[in-house]
Amino acid sequence: MLKVAITEDDYRVASIHEGFLKHIEDCEVVFKSLTAGDTLDKLQGTDVDLILLDTYMPDRLGTEIIEEIKEIKPDVGIIMISAGTDKEIVREALKKGIFDYIIKPVTLERFVDTVNKFKQFYEEIDKKDEVDQKLLDTYFGRSSTVLSEPDQNTPKGIDPLTLKKVKEILKKAKGVTAEEMGRQMGASRTTARRYLEYLISEGECQAELEYGIVGRPERKYYQS
């Protein structure tokens, strides 16, 4: 279970991010905080794997507390989610070892993709006694391949991590529409359809037209 803390000075935005996390399997929010000081206090007695950290808070900048967070929780991951686009702030955050930097307003698809990428890396590195170059290349963005499927090549617009999730959902489902797939993978219906149609082209999926109660035909996808 990935334990996530949300530090965000706007409680409405924090609630949106909490809702986004519900689209990710085995993920729970352990606390939400409106200030930097409260975040540091709550970290002292809480088991946390990932912090979603805002930049502009009432008491301090998020970038100012990254090193203090690391002192309390050396292994915690940090994803900055901020409206701040100042290059010095971004540069400072990157220098201090954040996992990713997302500029507000955040889309569901971008959010889910980033947290899933962190979650997969976190799980993979936990399994290993020693890291290898492939794992590090994935972490530092030099490789777009899925860790457990290094030989997979996908065209532009098809992310290997997202494709893996689509395959997993398809495998469990006894037929799924693009809309249903979108809800489960945390993306739009259009994005879900793009991945499902790609799987059809690869011979890993098939589709059938089914008629609902009102007679409207609906395209349903099944694993081949």
N, C-alpha and C positions, 0 to 999 in steps of 0.2 A: 504494500500500500504506500503510495507516494503522499507524504505529508507536506501540505502547502500552507504557507502564511501569506496573507495579503496586506501590504502596507500601502495605503491609499488615503489621501486626505479628504476625498469626496466619497461619502458613504454610498452614494448612488452608483458611482463607477465601481466601487468595491463589490457591490451586489451583482453588477453585471458580470464582473470577472469571476465571481463565485458561481454564477449561473453557467458561464462558459466551461468551468471545470467539471460540471456535471456531465459534459459530453465526453469525458475521458475516463476510461475504466480504471478501477483501483486507485482512486485519487480522492483525498479528503482535505478539507480546510481545517487547520488546527487552531488558527486564530486570525482575526482581522484587526488592524490597527490604523488609527488616523494620524499618528505622529511618529517621528523618529525615536523619541525617548520611550514611548510606550512599546515600540517594537523591540528595542534593546532589552527592556525589562521583561517582556513576555518570552523572549528567546532563552532567558536564563533557565527557565524550568519547563521548556517545551521541546519535544522531539520534532525537529523540522528538517525536511530534505530540500525544499525549494522555497525561495522567497520571491514574490512578485513585488518589486520595489518601485515606488513612485519617486520622482526626482524632487518636485517642489512640495514641501510639507511646511506646516506652520512654524516648527521650531528649527529644523535643519534641512539641508539638501540631502537627498538620498545618497548621492555620491560621497558625501562626507562621512557616512556611517558604514560604508562597505567594509573598511578595515576592522572596525569594531565588531561588525557582524561576524567576520571571519575569525576574530579572536575568541568569540563566544562559541561559534559553531564552525570549526575549520573546514568541514566537509560539505557545508551547505552550498547549494547552487543559487545563483541570483539571476533573475531576468528583470531588467529594467523596463518598466512600462510608463512612458512619460510623454508629455506634450513638448518637452524641451528638445529643441533641435540645434542648440548652440554647439558648435563643433568642439569647443573646449570641454564641455560637460560630457559629450559623447566620448571624446578621447580619454578623459579621466576615468570614466566608467569602464572602458575597455582595458585600460592599463591595470585596473584593480581586479580584473579577472571575472567579469560577469559572463554569463553563458550567452545572453542575447540582449538586444536593445530593440524594443518595439515602440514606435511612435503612435500616439493617440490621434484620432480615434482608432481603436483596435477592432479588426474584423474577427469574427468567430473563427474563420478558416485559418488565418495567420496565427491566432492565439493557440488553437488546438494543435496545429502543426509544430509550433515551437515547444510547447509543453510535452507533447508526445516524443519529440526528438530528445529532449532532456531525459524524459522517463526511460526511454530505451537505452540511452547511453549510461544512465545511472544503474540500470539493471544489468547491462552487459559488463560494466567495469566491476560490479560487485561479485560477478561470477569468476573473475580472473585473479590468479596470483600475480601475474605480470601482464602489463599491457603490451599490445603490438602496434605496429605502425598503422595498420588498417583502422583500428579503433581510434587512434589519435587523429588520423586524417579526417575521419567522420566528425569528430568533436570540433576540430579547427576549421571545418568547412571546406576541406580540400577534396572531399569525396561526397557524392550524392547517393552512393549505393547504400542499400540496406545492410546492416551489420551481419545479419544471419544469411543474407543472400548476395554475396559479393559479385556474382557473375551476372546479375540482373541488369539489363540495359533497357531504358525506357525513353520514349520520345519526349520532346519538349511539351510541357504542360502536364506531364504525368510524373508526380513525385513518388519515388520508390517507397518511402515510409507510408505515405497515404495509400498507395496501391496495396501494400501489405495489409493495412487495416481493412480495406475494402474486401480483400480476399478472405480475411478472417470472419468478417461479418457475413459474407456470402456463404461461407462454409457452414456456419451455424444456422442460417435462415433457410426455411423451406419455401423459397421464393420471396423476392423483395422488389418493391417498386423503387424508382429513382428518388422519390420523395422520402420513403422510409429509410433508404440508404443514407440520404443526406442528413436526416435527423440523427442517425446512429453514429455517423463519422464526423459530425459537427461541421457540415458544409452545406452549400446551397444544392438545390435539386439539379441545377445545370451542371455543377461540378461533379456530383455523384453520377449523373448520366454519362459524362465524359469518361469517367473511369470504367463504368460498366460496359460501355460500348467498346472501349479499348480491350477489355477482357474478352469480348465477343470476337474481336478481330484476331486475338491470340488463341482462340479456340478453348478458352478456359471458362467460358460462360455462354449461356444461351438465353434467348428471350422469347416469350410467348404473349400473345394478346389475350387478356382475360376480360370478361364483362362483369361490371359491378351490378349492384342492385338497380341503379337507374339506367343501366344499359350502356354506359359510357365505356368504351374499350380502354384497357389499362395495360401498359407494357410491364411485364413482370420478368425478373431476371433470376436464373437458376445456375448453380454451379454445374459445369459440364462433367 
